[in-house]
């Protein structure tokens, strides 16, 4: 998986990065296996406001991290609709921080499952 700012690169150990927290994967047979549980992606684009704005589709790579429990994307000037189908993939998500963006449309019902 790749993210355009090099945040998610499968060949590197992202658990040591500033914006990432990991925990032991208890579903794995490998006792040293770790999974990403928290992403702190606040203010990555805030200095760019009011232009350019990032499209909400840029969040798509994060919807494949099913171990994610917290996603902090506040203060990023992201515009577009909230991608409910993508967020529905994050079945372990218990906290979603997304204020100070420019999302449009309705709140997707997938957020309430």
C-alpha positions as CSV (number, residue, x, y, z in Angstrom):
1,X,0.0,0.0,0.0
2,X,1.3,3.5,-0.8
3,X,0.3,6.9,0.3
4,X,1.5,9.9,-1.7
5,X,3.5,11.4,1.2
6,X,5.3,8.2,1.9
7,X,3.2,7.6,5.0
8,X,2.2,4.0,4.1
9,X,4.9,2.0,2.4
10,X,4.7,-1.8,2.8
11,X,8.5,-2.4,2.9
12,X,9.1,-0.1,5.8
13,X,8.3,-0.5,9.5
14,X,5.7,2.3,9.9
15,X,5.2,1.5,13.6
16,X,8.2,3.7,14.4
17,X,6.9,6.8,12.6
18,X,5.7,9.9,14.4
19,X,2.1,9.8,13.1
20,X,1.5,6.1,13.8
21,X,0.8,3.9,16.8
22,X,0.8,0.1,16.6
23,X,0.0,-2.8,18.9
24,X,0.6,-6.5,18.9
25,X,-1.5,-8.4,16.5
26,X,-3.2,-11.0,18.7
27,X,-4.8,-12.7,15.7
28,X,-1.5,-13.6,14.2
29,X,0.6,-16.7,14.9
30,X,3.7,-14.5,14.9
31,X,4.1,-13.1,18.5
32,X,6.1,-10.1,17.2
33,X,3.6,-9.1,14.5
34,X,2.3,-5.6,15.0
35,X,-0.6,-3.8,13.4
36,X,-1.4,-0.1,12.9
37,X,-4.1,1.0,15.4
38,X,-3.9,4.8,15.5
39,X,-3.1,7.3,12.8
40,X,-2.5,10.9,13.8
41,X,-2.8,12.8,10.5
42,X,-3.9,16.2,11.9
43,X,-2.7,19.3,10.1
44,X,-0.9,17.6,7.3
45,X,-2.3,20.2,4.8
46,X,-3.3,23.0,7.2
47,X,-0.5,25.3,6.1
48,X,-1.8,25.0,2.5
49,X,-5.3,26.5,3.3
50,X,-7.3,27.9,1.9
51,X,-5.8,26.5,-1.3
52,X,-5.1,23.9,-2.5
53,X,-7.6,21.5,-0.9
54,X,-7.2,17.8,-0.8
55,X,-10.0,15.7,-2.1
56,X,-11.7,13.2,0.2
57,X,-10.6,10.4,-2.1
58,X,-7.1,10.8,-0.8
59,X,-8.3,9.0,2.3
60,X,-8.9,5.7,0.4
61,X,-5.6,4.0,1.3
62,X,-6.4,4.2,5.0
63,X,-9.7,2.3,4.5
64,X,-7.6,-0.9,4.0
65,X,-6.1,-0.7,7.5
66,X,-8.7,-2.8,9.2
67,X,-6.9,-2.9,12.5
68,X,-7.3,0.9,12.8
69,X,-9.0,2.0,16.0
70,X,-8.5,5.7,15.8
71,X,-8.2,8.0,12.8
72,X,-7.3,11.6,13.3
73,X,-7.7,13.7,10.1
74,X,-8.7,17.0,11.6
75,X,-7.4,20.4,10.3
76,X,-6.5,19.1,6.8
77,X,-8.8,21.2,4.5
78,X,-10.1,18.1,2.9
79,X,-13.1,18.6,0.6
80,X,-15.7,16.4,-0.9
81,X,-18.1,13.8,0.4
82,X,-17.4,11.6,3.4
83,X,-16.6,8.2,2.0
84,X,-19.0,6.0,4.0
85,X,-18.2,2.8,2.2
86,X,-14.6,3.2,3.0
87,X,-15.2,4.0,6.6
88,X,-17.5,0.9,6.8
89,X,-14.4,-1.2,6.2
90,X,-12.9,0.0,9.5
91,X,-14.8,-2.3,11.7
92,X,-12.5,-1.7,14.7
93,X,-12.7,2.1,14.5
94,X,-13.9,3.7,17.8
95,X,-12.7,7.3,17.3
96,X,-12.8,9.4,14.1
97,X,-11.6,13.0,14.5
98,X,-12.4,14.9,11.3
99,X,-13.3,18.5,12.3
100,X,-11.9,21.6,10.5
101,X,-12.2,20.1,7.0
102,X,-14.6,21.0,4.1
103,X,-16.6,17.8,3.8
104,X,-19.9,18.1,1.9
105,X,-23.1,16.0,1.7
106,X,-24.9,14.0,4.3
107,X,-23.3,11.9,7.1
108,X,-23.2,8.4,5.6
109,X,-25.2,5.8,7.5
110,X,-22.2,3.5,7.5
111,X,-20.7,5.6,10.3
112,X,-23.4,4.3,12.6
113,X,-22.8,0.6,12.3
